[in-house]
Amino acid sequence: MRVIIKRMNEAHLVQITRRRLIGGHTYERLVGHLVKEMAKRTNKPQIAAERLSGRLADKVIDSPAGIVPDCRTCGACCAFYTCVAVEEGDSVPRSHYWKIGERGSSPAPIARRQMRRDPVTNHCVGLEGEIGRAVRCSIYSLRPSACRSFEAGSDQCHAARRAFGLDPPLTAEQLTRALHRLKAREAEERRRAATNDVAVVPVTRKRE
């Protein structure tokens, strides 16, 4: 479905972000706006972050034993990644997430709940401090599963750090090697998906 992102003025944006329930279409517009604003404030990605993994074991840019940043002096991932799902079993305080869906209807397919964003900075509302200096998560013990599974030092971690200039850009050699590995991994994922989609046709034995 094609979604047309309309320009949001600051007052409208603040009003929307204060809601606890946001309609699916409104949420898509909000995300589009926040992503555009973040792109203005950060370095252009060399590799789209959505192609990378948040797990150390899936790194394509360097080895899993590479440099692991100190989260307490970073905060890049909390600021950079706009959509952070809150699962049903998570213990995130109600004041820190949006419910997505129209009032009186079933939730939108995007996700039932999403972490709230600050309308000015676009950072997660749980993030406190200054990016790249000293930060903390105000709900660390209650943070969502998506945050718990995100690993410091992963490719997505370093992608967020490069966006804020906390890590240097990839060299031409690193970029070429990473893209080669990514293409190989994505091809393998497509192959596996195609294999899983193949229907098993039952064989009917011909009567004698």
N, C-alpha and C positions, 0 to 999 in steps of 0.2 A: 504494500500500500504506500503510495507516495504521500509524504507529509510535507505541507508547506509551512516553513518556520517563519512566523510573523515577527517583526521587530517588537521587543518588549522594552518599555521605558522603565526607569529605575523604580518608580512608585509601584507600577504593576508587578514588577519582579518581586519586590519586597512583600507585597500583599500575597502573592502566590506562595512564596516560600514559608510564610507564616501558617499556612493551612496544614491540617493534619491529614486531610483526605484530598487527593488531587486526581482529577479525571485523567484517563489514559492519554487522550489527545493533548491535554494541557501539559502533562508530564513530558511528552515527546517534544513539545515546543520548548519547554523549560530546559531540557537537556541539550537540545540543539543550540539554544542561546548560550548556555554555560560553556559548552565545548568551544564555541566560536570565541567567546571572551577569553578562555584559557589559552587558546591558540595565539592570541594577540600578545599574551604575557610570557610565553615560553618559547624555547628554541624549536625550530621545525624538526620533527622526528626524521631520523635517517631510515628507520624501519618502523612501520605502523605498530604501535604497542599491542594491538589486539592480535597480532600474528605471533607475539612472544608469549612465554609462559611465566607464571608466578612461582614455579617450582624449580629448585636448584637442579634436580635430576634431569630437567628438560632443557637445560641451557644450550644455546647454539653459538653464543658469542665468545665464551671462553669456558674453561673447565668448571665443574661444580665446586672445585676447591679454590675458586677465585676469591677476590677481595669481598668481604662481607661488611657493609657499612654499619655504623652504630646508629640505630633508629632514633636514639635520643638527641642526635645532632643532625637529623635529616628531615623527616616529615614529608618528603617529596611524594610518596605514593598516596598519602592521605589528602594531599592537595590536588594531585594531578588526575586521579581516576574518579570521574564524576558519578558513575553508576556503581553502587555497592549494595548488593542485595542483602536483605535481612530474612533469614530463614525462619520457618515456624518455630523451630526449637531454640532459637537464639533468645538471649535474655537482655537485649538492648532496651534501654528505657524508652517508654512511649514517646517522650518529648524529642527523641533523637532520630526518628524515622517517619517517613511519609507512608500512608497507605495509598495504593494506586488503584483507582476505579471510581465509577460514578456512584453517588449515594443511592442506596437501595438496589444496586446491581452487583453482579459478580465482579471480582477484580479483573483488571486488564491482564492480558497474557504476558506483558513485559516482566512483571514480577509482582508478587503480592505486596511487598514492602521494600522500600529503598531508604538508605541513609540520607538524612537531610543535608543540604549544602548551605553554606553561608551565602547570602545573596550578593555580597560585596566582593569577597575574596574567592568564592567558589570552593573553598576548602570544606572538608567534612566538619560538621558542627562539633565533633568530639575533639578536634585538633586544637591545641593551645600552644602558643609560642611563635617563634620565628623560623621559617624554613631555612635549613642549612646551618642553624646555630644551636638553639636549644628548644626542643618541643616535647610535648607529652600528650597522651591520649587520656582525656578526662573520664572515659568509661572503659579503660583498658581491661579490667577484669570482666566486663560485660560486653566486650566488643563482639561483632558478628562473626559467624563462621568464615565468611569470605576473607576477613582480616586475619583470622587465626591461621588459615591455610596459606596465606601469602608469605613467601619466604624472603627474608632479607638476603641480598646478593643474587637474586634471580634476575633473569633478563628483563622482566617487567620492572623490577626494582631499579636497575641501572638505567632503563629507558626513562623513568620518571626523574631520576637524578640528572640525566643529560638534559632533559627538558628545562630544568631550573639552573643549568650550568654548574651543578655540583660535581659532575663527572665530565671529563673531556670528550669531545666527539670521537666516534669510531674512526680508526684509520681506514684507508682504502682497502688494505689487506684484511682487516677485521670485518669490514662490511661485506666484501666479496665472499669471504669464507662463511660468514653467518647466513647470507642469502642462499648460498649453495646448500647448506645444511637445512635451512628452512624449506626450500623447495623439495628436497628429498623427503623430509618428514611429512610435509603436506601431501605429497604424492602417495606416500605409504598410508596416510590416514584416509585418503580418497579410495585407495585400493581396498582397504579393510571395510570401509563403509559400503562399497559396491558389493563386496563378497557377502556381507551381512544382509544386504537387500535382496539377494538372489532367492527367489521363492523355491522351495523344495516341492516339486510336483510329484504327488503320489503316483506310483506305478500300479495300474490296474491289470491284473493278470487276465489274460485271455482264456475264456472257458474252452476246455477241451471239446 
